[in-house]
């Protein structure tokens, strides 16, 4: 398996790791024209989005905990 193929699989796994999201299947040919740098950038963006989502969930949970402790 080439590095590009692994990056495409990693992108697909990241997309599918979001809760309450339907399974995503990527046709590798759609991303195969991209270079490794671009694929790594996509992975970075997906990780950033996931981190922001988790932070927002954490903030919401903290607010909920504060409300129930009063």
Phi and psi restraints in degrees (range 20) as a CNS / XPLOR table:
assign (resid 1 and name C) (resid 2 and name N)
       (resid 2 and name CA) (resid 2 and name C) 1.0 -79.2 20.0 2
assign (resid 2 and name N) (resid 2 and name CA)
       (resid 2 and name C) (resid 3 and name N) 1.0 165.1 20.0 2
assign (resid 2 and name C) (resid 3 and name N)
       (resid 3 and name CA) (resid 3 and name C) 1.0 -62.3 20.0 2
assign (resid 3 and name N) (resid 3 and name CA)
       (resid 3 and name C) (resid 4 and name N) 1.0 -39.9 20.0 2
assign (resid 3 and name C) (resid 4 and name N)
       (resid 4 and name CA) (resid 4 and name C) 1.0 -62.8 20.0 2
assign (resid 4 and name N) (resid 4 and name CA)
       (resid 4 and name C) (resid 5 and name N) 1.0 -42.2 20.0 2
assign (resid 4 and name C) (resid 5 and name N)
       (resid 5 and name CA) (resid 5 and name C) 1.0 -62.0 20.0 2
assign (resid 5 and name N) (resid 5 and name CA)
       (resid 5 and name C) (resid 6 and name N) 1.0 -40.5 20.0 2
assign (resid 5 and name C) (resid 6 and name N)
       (resid 6 and name CA) (resid 6 and name C) 1.0 -66.4 20.0 2
assign (resid 6 and name N) (resid 6 and name CA)
       (resid 6 and name C) (resid 7 and name N) 1.0 -39.9 20.0 2
assign (resid 6 and name C) (resid 7 and name N)
       (resid 7 and name CA) (resid 7 and name C) 1.0 -62.3 20.0 2
assign (resid 7 and name N) (resid 7 and name CA)
       (resid 7 and name C) (resid 8 and name N) 1.0 -40.6 20.0 2
assign (resid 7 and name C) (resid 8 and name N)
       (resid 8 and name CA) (resid 8 and name C) 1.0 -64.8 20.0 2
assign (resid 8 and name N) (resid 8 and name CA)
       (resid 8 and name C) (resid 9 and name N) 1.0 -41.4 20.0 2
assign (resid 8 and name C) (resid 9 and name N)
       (resid 9 and name CA) (resid 9 and name C) 1.0 -63.4 20.0 2
assign (resid 9 and name N) (resid 9 and name CA)
       (resid 9 and name C) (resid 10 and name N) 1.0 -41.6 20.0 2
assign (resid 9 and name C) (resid 10 and name N)
       (resid 10 and name CA) (resid 10 and name C) 1.0 -61.5 20.0 2
assign (resid 10 and name N) (resid 10 and name CA)
       (resid 10 and name C) (resid 11 and name N) 1.0 -40.6 20.0 2
assign (resid 10 and name C) (resid 11 and name N)
       (resid 11 and name CA) (resid 11 and name C) 1.0 -61.8 20.0 2
assign (resid 11 and name N) (resid 11 and name CA)
       (resid 11 and name C) (resid 12 and name N) 1.0 -46.5 20.0 2
assign (resid 11 and name C) (resid 12 and name N)
       (resid 12 and name CA) (resid 12 and name C) 1.0 -61.2 20.0 2
assign (resid 12 and name N) (resid 12 and name CA)
       (resid 12 and name C) (resid 13 and name N) 1.0 -42.3 20.0 2
assign (resid 12 and name C) (resid 13 and name N)
       (resid 13 and name CA) (resid 13 and name C) 1.0 -65.5 20.0 2
assign (resid 13 and name N) (resid 13 and name CA)
       (resid 13 and name C) (resid 14 and name N) 1.0 -39.6 20.0 2
assign (resid 13 and name C) (resid 14 and name N)
       (resid 14 and name CA) (resid 14 and name C) 1.0 -63.8 20.0 2
assign (resid 14 and name N) (resid 14 and name CA)
       (resid 14 and name C) (resid 15 and name N) 1.0 -42.3 20.0 2
assign (resid 14 and name C) (resid 15 and name N)
       (resid 15 and name CA) (resid 15 and name C) 1.0 -61.6 20.0 2
assign (resid 15 and name N) (resid 15 and name CA)
       (resid 15 and name C) (resid 16 and name N) 1.0 -36.5 20.0 2
assign (resid 15 and name C) (resid 16 and name N)
       (resid 16 and name CA) (resid 16 and name C) 1.0 -84.1 20.0 2
assign (resid 16 and name N) (resid 16 and name CA)
       (resid 16 and name C) (resid 17 and name N) 1.0 -6.3 20.0 2
assign (resid 16 and name C) (resid 17 and name N)
       (resid 17 and name CA) (resid 17 and name C) 1.0 -85.7 20.0 2
assign (resid 17 and name N) (resid 17 and name CA)
       (resid 17 and name C) (resid 18 and name N) 1.0 -9.4 20.0 2
assign (resid 17 and name C) (resid 18 and name N)
       (resid 18 and name CA) (resid 18 and name C) 1.0 -73.1 20.0 2
assign (resid 18 and name N) (resid 18 and name CA)
       (resid 18 and name C) (resid 19 and name N) 1.0 136.7 20.0 2
assign (resid 18 and name C) (resid 19 and name N)
       (resid 19 and name CA) (resid 19 and name C) 1.0 -70.8 20.0 2
assign (resid 19 and name N) (resid 19 and name CA)
       (resid 19 and name C) (resid 20 and name N) 1.0 144.4 20.0 2
assign (resid 19 and name C) (resid 20 and name N)
       (resid 20 and name CA) (resid 20 and name C) 1.0 63.8 20.0 2
assign (resid 20 and name N) (resid 20 and name CA)
       (resid 20 and name C) (resid 21 and name N) 1.0 25.7 20.0 2
assign (resid 20 and name C) (resid 21 and name N)
       (resid 21 and name CA) (resid 21 and name C) 1.0 -115.0 20.0 2
assign (resid 21 and name N) (resid 21 and name CA)
       (resid 21 and name C) (resid 22 and name N) 1.0 135.4 20.0 2
assign (resid 21 and name C) (resid 22 and name N)
       (resid 22 and name CA) (resid 22 and name C) 1.0 -62.7 20.0 2
assign (resid 22 and name N) (resid 22 and name CA)
       (resid 22 and name C) (resid 23 and name N) 1.0 151.1 20.0 2
assign (resid 22 and name C) (resid 23 and name N)
       (resid 23 and name CA) (resid 23 and name C) 1.0 -59.3 20.0 2
assign (resid 23 and name N) (resid 23 and name CA)
       (resid 23 and name C) (resid 24 and name N) 1.0 133.8 20.0 2
assign (resid 23 and name C) (resid 24 and name N)
       (resid 24 and name CA) (resid 24 and name C) 1.0 -109.3 20.0 2
assign (resid 24 and name N) (resid 24 and name CA)
       (resid 24 and name C) (resid 25 and name N) 1.0 131.7 20.0 2
assign (resid 24 and name C) (resid 25 and name N)
       (resid 25 and name CA) (resid 25 and name C) 1.0 -119.3 20.0 2
assign (resid 25 and name N) (resid 25 and name CA)
       (resid 25 and name C) (resid 26 and name N) 1.0 127.7 20.0 2
assign (resid 25 and name C) (resid 26 and name N)
       (resid 26 and name CA) (resid 26 and name C) 1.0 -105.7 20.0 2
assign (resid 26 and name N) (resid 26 and name CA)
       (resid 26 and name C) (resid 27 and name N) 1.0 129.7 20.0 2
assign (resid 26 and name C) (resid 27 and name N)
       (resid 27 and name CA) (resid 27 and name C) 1.0 -72.4 20.0 2
assign (resid 27 and name N) (resid 27 and name CA)
       (resid 27 and name C) (resid 28 and name N) 1.0 113.8 20.0 2
assign (resid 27 and name C) (resid 28 and name N)
       (resid 28 and name CA) (resid 28 and name C) 1.0 -54.6 20.0 2
assign (resid 28 and name N) (resid 28 and name CA)
       (resid 28 and name C) (resid 29 and name N) 1.0 -25.8 20.0 2
assign (resid 28 and name C) (resid 29 and name N)
       (resid 29 and name CA) (resid 29 and name C) 1.0 -67.4 20.0 2
assign (resid 29 and name N) (resid 29 and name CA)
       (resid 29 and name C) (resid 30 and name N) 1.0 -26.2 20.0 2
assign (resid 29 and name C) (resid 30 and name N)
       (resid 30 and name CA) (resid 30 and name C) 1.0 -68.5 20.0 2
assign (resid 30 and name N) (resid 30 and name CA)
       (resid 30 and name C) (resid 31 and name N) 1.0 -30.6 20.0 2
assign (resid 30 and name C) (resid 31 and name N)
       (resid 31 and name CA) (resid 31 and name C) 1.0 -101.8 20.0 2
assign (resid 31 and name N) (resid 31 and name CA)
       (resid 31 and name C) (resid 32 and name N) 1.0 -10.2 20.0 2
assign (resid 31 and name C) (resid 32 and name N)
       (resid 32 and name CA) (resid 32 and name C) 1.0 -65.2 20.0 2
assign (resid 32 and name N) (resid 32 and name CA)
       (resid 32 and name C) (resid 33 and name N) 1.0 -22.4 20.0 2
assign (resid 32 and name C) (resid 33 and name N)
       (resid 33 and name CA) (resid 33 and name C) 1.0 -76.4 20.0 2
assign (resid 33 and name N) (resid 33 and name CA)
       (resid 33 and name C) (resid 34 and name N) 1.0 -14.7 20.0 2
assign (resid 33 and name C) (resid 34 and name N)
       (resid 34 and name CA) (resid 34 and name C) 1.0 -81.2 20.0 2
assign (resid 34 and name N) (resid 34 and name CA)
       (resid 34 and name C) (resid 35 and name N) 1.0 149.0 20.0 2
assign (resid 34 and name C) (resid 35 and name N)
       (resid 35 and name CA) (resid 35 and name C) 1.0 -83.7 20.0 2
assign (resid 35 and name N) (resid 35 and name CA)
       (resid 35 and name C) (resid 36 and name N) 1.0 170.1 20.0 2
assign (resid 35 and name C) (resid 36 and name N)
       (resid 36 and name CA) (resid 36 and name C) 1.0 -60.3 20.0 2
assign (resid 36 and name N) (resid 36 and name CA)
       (resid 36 and name C) (resid 37 and name N) 1.0 -38.4 20.0 2
assign (resid 36 and name C) (resid 37 and name N)
       (resid 37 and name CA) (resid 37 and name C) 1.0 -60.1 20.0 2
assign (resid 37 and name N) (resid 37 and name CA)
       (resid 37 and name C) (resid 38 and name N) 1.0 -42.4 20.0 2
assign (resid 37 and name C) (resid 38 and name N)
       (resid 38 and name CA) (resid 38 and name C) 1.0 -67.1 20.0 2
assign (resid 38 and name N) (resid 38 and name CA)
       (resid 38 and name C) (resid 39 and name N) 1.0 -42.4 20.0 2
assign (resid 38 and name C) (resid 39 and name N)
       (resid 39 and name CA) (resid 39 and name C) 1.0 -63.5 20.0 2
assign (resid 39 and name N) (resid 39 and name CA)
       (resid 39 and name C) (resid 40 and name N) 1.0 -40.7 20.0 2
assign (resid 39 and name C) (resid 40 and name N)
       (resid 40 and name CA) (resid 40 and name C) 1.0 -64.4 20.0 2
assign (resid 40 and name N) (resid 40 and name CA)
       (resid 40 and name C) (resid 41 and name N) 1.0 -37.5 20.0 2
assign (resid 40 and name C) (resid 41 and name N)
       (resid 41 and name CA) (resid 41 and name C) 1.0 -63.3 20.0 2
assign (resid 41 and name N) (resid 41 and name CA)
       (resid 41 and name C) (resid 42 and name N) 1.0 -40.6 20.0 2
assign (resid 41 and name C) (resid 42 and name N)
       (resid 42 and name CA) (resid 42 and name C) 1.0 -62.3 20.0 2
assign (resid 42 and name N) (resid 42 and name CA)
       (resid 42 and name C) (resid 43 and name N) 1.0 -43.5 20.0 2
assign (resid 42 and name C) (resid 43 and name N)
       (resid 43 and name CA) (resid 43 and name C) 1.0 -61.2 20.0 2
assign (resid 43 and name N) (resid 43 and name CA)
       (resid 43 and name C) (resid 44 and name N) 1.0 -43.7 20.0 2
assign (resid 43 and name C) (resid 44 and name N)
       (resid 44 and name CA) (resid 44 and name C) 1.0 -59.9 20.0 2
assign (resid 44 and name N) (resid 44 and name CA)
       (resid 44 and name C) (resid 45 and name N) 1.0 -42.8 20.0 2
assign (resid 44 and name C) (resid 45 and name N)
       (resid 45 and name CA) (resid 45 and name C) 1.0 -64.2 20.0 2
assign (resid 45 and name N) (resid 45 and name CA)
       (resid 45 and name C) (resid 46 and name N) 1.0 -41.7 20.0 2
assign (resid 45 and name C) (resid 46 and name N)
       (resid 46 and name CA) (resid 46 and name C) 1.0 -64.6 20.0 2
assign (resid 46 and name N) (resid 46 and name CA)
       (resid 46 and name C) (resid 47 and name N) 1.0 -40.3 20.0 2
assign (resid 46 and name C) (resid 47 and name N)
       (resid 47 and name CA) (resid 47 and name C) 1.0 -65.3 20.0 2
assign (resid 47 and name N) (resid 47 and name CA)
       (resid 47 and name C) (resid 48 and name N) 1.0 -40.2 20.0 2
assign (resid 47 and name C) (resid 48 and name N)
       (resid 48 and name CA) (resid 48 and name C) 1.0 -61.3 20.0 2
assign (resid 48 and name N) (resid 48 and name CA)
       (resid 48 and name C) (resid 49 and name N) 1.0 -44.1 20.0 2
assign (resid 48 and name C) (resid 49 and name N)
       (resid 49 and name CA) (resid 49 and name C) 1.0 -62.2 20.0 2
assign (resid 49 and name N) (resid 49 and name CA)
       (resid 49 and name C) (resid 50 and name N) 1.0 -42.2 20.0 2
assign (resid 49 and name C) (resid 50 and name N)
       (resid 50 and name CA) (resid 50 and name C) 1.0 -64.6 20.0 2
assign (resid 50 and name N) (resid 50 and name CA)
       (resid 50 and name C) (resid 51 and name N) 1.0 -41.6 20.0 2
assign (resid 50 and name C) (resid 51 and name N)
       (resid 51 and name CA) (resid 51 and name C) 1.0 -63.4 20.0 2
assign (resid 51 and name N) (resid 51 and name CA)
       (resid 51 and name C) (resid 52 and name N) 1.0 -43.8 20.0 2
assign (resid 51 and name C) (resid 52 and name N)
       (resid 52 and name CA) (resid 52 and name C) 1.0 -62.7 20.0 2
assign (resid 52 and name N) (resid 52 and name CA)
       (resid 52 and name C) (resid 53 and name N) 1.0 -39.2 20.0 2
assign (resid 52 and name C) (resid 53 and name N)
       (resid 53 and name CA) (resid 53 and name C) 1.0 -64.1 20.0 2
assign (resid 53 and name N) (resid 53 and name CA)
       (resid 53 and name C) (resid 54 and name N) 1.0 -44.2 20.0 2
assign (resid 53 and name C) (resid 54 and name N)
       (resid 54 and name CA) (resid 54 and name C) 1.0 -65.3 20.0 2
assign (resid 54 and name N) (resid 54 and name CA)
       (resid 54 and name C) (resid 55 and name N) 1.0 -39.0 20.0 2
assign (resid 54 and name C) (resid 55 and name N)
       (resid 55 and name CA) (resid 55 and name C) 1.0 -63.8 20.0 2
assign (resid 55 and name N) (resid 55 and name CA)
       (resid 55 and name C) (resid 56 and name N) 1.0 -42.5 20.0 2
assign (resid 55 and name C) (resid 56 and name N)
       (resid 56 and name CA) (resid 56 and name C) 1.0 -63.5 20.0 2
assign (resid 56 and name N) (resid 56 and name CA)
       (resid 56 and name C) (resid 57 and name N) 1.0 -41.1 20.0 2
assign (resid 56 and name C) (resid 57 and name N)
       (resid 57 and name CA) (resid 57 and name C) 1.0 -62.7 20.0 2
assign (resid 57 and name N) (resid 57 and name CA)
       (resid 57 and name C) (resid 58 and name N) 1.0 -42.0 20.0 2
assign (resid 57 and name C) (resid 58 and name N)
       (resid 58 and name CA) (resid 58 and name C) 1.0 -63.8 20.0 2
assign (resid 58 and name N) (resid 58 and name CA)
       (resid 58 and name C) (resid 59 and name N) 1.0 -42.2 20.0 2
assign (resid 58 and name C) (resid 59 and name N)
       (resid 59 and name CA) (resid 59 and name C) 1.0 -63.1 20.0 2
assign (resid 59 and name N) (resid 59 and name CA)
       (resid 59 and name C) (resid 60 and name N) 1.0 -42.1 20.0 2
assign (resid 59 and name C) (resid 60 and name N)
       (resid 60 and name CA) (resid 60 and name C) 1.0 -63.4 20.0 2
assign (resid 60 and name N) (resid 60 and name CA)
       (resid 60 and name C) (resid 61 and name N) 1.0 -43.6 20.0 2
assign (resid 60 and name C) (resid 61 and name N)
       (resid 61 and name CA) (resid 61 and name C) 1.0 -63.8 20.0 2
assign (resid 61 and name N) (resid 61 and name CA)
       (resid 61 and name C) (resid 62 and name N) 1.0 -40.2 20.0 2
assign (resid 61 and name C) (resid 62 and name N)
       (resid 62 and name CA) (resid 62 and name C) 1.0 -62.1 20.0 2
assign (resid 62 and name N) (resid 62 and name CA)
       (resid 62 and name C) (resid 63 and name N) 1.0 -41.3 20.0 2
assign (resid 62 and name C) (resid 63 and name N)
       (resid 63 and name CA) (resid 63 and name C) 1.0 -63.6 20.0 2
assign (resid 63 and name N) (resid 63 and name CA)
       (resid 63 and name C) (resid 64 and name N) 1.0 -40.3 20.0 2
assign (resid 63 and name C) (resid 64 and name N)
       (resid 64 and name CA) (resid 64 and name C) 1.0 -63.6 20.0 2
assign (resid 64 and name N) (resid 64 and name CA)
       (resid 64 and name C) (resid 65 and name N) 1.0 -42.5 20.0 2
assign (resid 64 and name C) (resid 65 and name N)
       (resid 65 and name CA) (resid 65 and name C) 1.0 -62.7 20.0 2
assign (resid 65 and name N) (resid 65 and name CA)
       (resid 65 and name C) (resid 66 and name N) 1.0 -41.2 20.0 2
assign (resid 65 and name C) (resid 66 and name N)
       (resid 66 and name CA) (resid 66 and name C) 1.0 -63.1 20.0 2
assign (resid 66 and name N) (resid 66 and name CA)
       (resid 66 and name C) (resid 67 and name N) 1.0 -42.5 20.0 2
assign (resid 66 and name C) (resid 67 and name N)
       (resid 67 and name CA) (resid 67 and name C) 1.0 -64.4 20.0 2
assign (resid 67 and name N) (resid 67 and name CA)
       (resid 67 and name C) (resid 68 and name N) 1.0 -37.9 20.0 2
assign (resid 67 and name C) (resid 68 and name N)
       (resid 68 and name CA) (resid 68 and name C) 1.0 -79.7 20.0 2
assign (resid 68 and name N) (resid 68 and name CA)
       (resid 68 and name C) (resid 69 and name N) 1.0 -19.2 20.0 2
assign (resid 68 and name C) (resid 69 and name N)
       (resid 69 and name CA) (resid 69 and name C) 1.0 -85.1 20.0 2
assign (resid 69 and name N) (resid 69 and name CA)
       (resid 69 and name C) (resid 70 and name N) 1.0 -8.8 20.0 2
